[in-house]
Amino acid sequence: MPIRDTPWPEGTPCWVDCQVDDPEKAGHFYADLFGWTVEDGDGDSGGYLMGMKGGAAVAGIGPKPQAGMPSVWTTYLAVADADATAAKVTAAGGQMLVPPFDVMDAGRMFVGADAAGAAFAVWQARAHNGAAVYNEHGAYCWNELHTRQFDAAKRFYADVFGYTYTDMGDGESMIYATFTPRGGSEPAGGMNDDTLMPADPMPSYWLTWFQFDDVDAGLSRASELGATVLMPASDSPAGRMAIVAAPQGEMFGLIDTNVTVGEMPQ
């Protein structure tokens, strides 16, 4: 399995974690679904848990910062300087939800919102680089922004992180773009225009996709563990995919990138 032991490139999704009411229960759910070993942090971790595969970090599970907030998965974007990036966020029309702070010796971070209100986090690596395991069964493999202000979102992330975009879709049934961080050669994530979605409007949000080598079996097991299927499994050029809400409500995607149908839209 691929193991990363160096900091992620600037602007790349480098870590994901969920914030829930009961991290221990969430840990049992994800351990059973993804095969993680869930480890307690030290006494200064505030109840934060680490999902591990083969002794390497996959994702985090932590308590909500305050009661009453929805349970969510949060995407972290790698930066070299969290404070300088925070200034760029506000200059580009975003806001600080949690200003920059040190996470012991692990790194420095903040939680912000883009110009359309989608929350994300930023990670300046020190002792903790981010995900060491990725792009394999039970680990995250893709992060994408869902927004109803597509053009404004593209401008925001270009201004803050230097993203360039490859547009996809026909502009009628699908409007999508992949983003490549400054200096990168491969897409690191995507953005979807949710104005074309038939369901009731949702606030803008980042969605984490986990590789799962049999999505149908994953949906069945997730349901047995108390999850709710939000989008049944379907085939696509990217892979067979589905979206679920865990028992405490946080939403995430399952995708098997080994099973593809059709050609990617141009």
N, C-alpha and C positions, 0 to 999 in steps of 0.2 A: 504494500500500500504506500502511496506517496506520503512522505513526512516532510513538513516544512520546519526548518529550524533557524530561519532568518526572517527579519521583518518583511511584511508584505509591501509591495509597491504603493506609492502614494495614490490615494483615491480608490484603491481596490477594497471590496468587501473582505474584511480580514477576520471577522469574528461575529458570532450570533449568540444571543442569550435570550431567555424568556423571563418575564417578571410575572409571578403568580402569587396567589394568597398562601398556598401551601407548597413550598419548594420540595419538601420531602415526598409528598404524593406525586408531584410532577416527575420527580426523579425516578420513582418506581414505574410510572407510565412509559417514559422514554427509554429506560433500561430494558423493559420488556419488549417495546416496539422495535428499537434500533440495536439492541444488544450492547448498550453502553454499560460500563462500570461507572457508577456515580460516586464521586469522592467528596467528602466534606472539606471545606476550606479550613484554614487555621482559625485561631480564636479571634482574629481581627477581621474575618471575612464577612461578618454580619449575616451569616446564614447562607452565603453564596455557595453553590455546589458546582462541581465540574464534571461534565460528561466526558468519559475517556474511552478510547478504543486502543487496545494494545499498549496501554500505558501512556498514550499521547492525547492531548486535549482536542476535543471535538467542538464543544459548545458549553455554555453556562446556563445555570438555572438559579434564579435569585428571587427574593421577596419583592413585592411591589414597594415603591418608595412611600406610598401612602395608601390607606384603605380606600376602596371605592373606585380606584382606577381599573380600567379593563386589563385583562391578561393579554399580553402581547409577546411576539418575538421581535427583537430589535436587531437591525443590521448595523454593524460597526464598519466605518470606512477608515482605512489606514492613513495617517498623516505623520509628517516629521515634526510638526509644531502645532500642538492643539490650540494654544493661545492665539497664534497668528491666524489659524483657520477659523476660530471663533469670530475674529474681527471680520474676516471675509464673509462669513455667514450673515452677520447683521448688515454689512454693507450691501449684500445682494438681495436684501429684503426678507431674510429669514429671521429667526429669533432663538434666543437661548432659553431652553427649558430647564437645564441644569448646567450652570457655568463650569468652566474647566476646573478639575480637581485631580489630585494624585490618588491613585489606587495602590497604597503601600508602595512597594518597589516594583510593582508589575508594570505600571505605565501611567499615563495621564490621559484623561478623557473629558468629554462633555456630551450632553444630549441636546440636540437642537431640532428645529423644525424648518423645513424649506419654505419657500414663498407661498406654497399652497397648503401648508400645514402638516405635511407628512413628517413624522418624527424619525430621527436617525441618531446614531451615536458616532463619535469620532474616537479613534484609538491611536495614541502616541506610544509606541512600544518601548518598554525598557526590559524588565526581566521576562515579561510575557509577550511573545510576538503576535499572538492570536491563535487561530486554528492551526494545529499541526497536522491534523488529518482532514482531508477534504476530497470531494469528487469520488467518493466510494460509498458503498452501501452503509447507510446509517450516518452519513456525514453530509453537511450542506454542500451543494454543488452549483447553486445559482441564487442570486438575489435580484429582485426586480421591484421597481417603483410602480404603483398603480395610482394614477392621478387623473383628475378631471380638468387640470390646467396643464396640458401636455407641453405646449410651446414655452410657457413660463417656467415649467420645471426644467426643461432642457437648458434654458438660459441660466437658471440658478446654478445647476451643477457644473455647467461649463465655466461660469465665473468663479466658483469656489474651488473646484477640483480639476479644472482643465479638461473636462470630458470632451471627446469628439464622438459623433454619432453615425451609425449606419441605420438609415430608415428602412422599415420593412412594412409589408402589408399593402392593400389596395386603396387605402384611404377611405373606404366605405364600410367594409365589414371588419377591418382590422387596421389599427394604427399603432405601430410598435417601433421601437428603436433599441438597438444594443448600444452600450457605451464603452468606450475605451479610455482609460485614464491617460493623462499626459505622459508621453514617453513609452506607452505600451504598444504592443503589436497585436494583441488579441482582445476581443470583448470580455469585459469583466462582469457584466450584468445587463439588465434591460429596463425599459420603461414602457408601460402600456397606457394608452389613452382610454380611460374608463368611461368616457362619454358614450362610447358605443356599446357598453355593457347593458343587457336588458334588465338586470335586477335593479332594485331601488338603489339610489345613489349612496355611496359610502364615502366617508372622508378619505383623503389621500393617505396611502400607507405603503410601507415596504413589506414585501412577501418573501419569506425564506423557503427555498425548495431543497428537500433532502433527497439524495439518491436512494432509491429503494428497488432492489433487483426483481421484485415481483409486486407491482403496485396493487393488483387485485388481492393478493394474499395480505398485503400491508393494510388495505382498507378493512378487510375482514378482521384482522387482529386488532386494529385500532378501535373498531366498533365494539369488539368483545371487551376491550379495556375501558369503554365508556366514552369514546370520541364520537363526534357527529360528522357524517359525511356532508360536506357543503357542495362539492362538485364531484359527481361520480367519475370513475376512470374513463378516459377517452384517449384515442391515439392521436398523435400529432407528429409533424416532422422533427420536433425536438425530443419526443419520447412519449411513452404512455404516462399519463399524469392524472392526478386527482388532488383535491383540496379538502382538508379536514379541520375541525376544531377540536382540540384536546379537551379532556373532561373539565378543565378550569376555564376554557373558552379561547385560549390563544390559537390562532389560525396559522397553518403552515401547509406547504405543498409536498406531495410525494411524486417523484418522477423516476422512471426507468429510462435512462438515456440510451440503453442498449437496444430498445425496441422503438424504432422510428417508422412512420408511415408517411409517404408523400415527400414533397420537396419544400424546403423553407421558402416562404414568400419573399419576393424581391421588391 
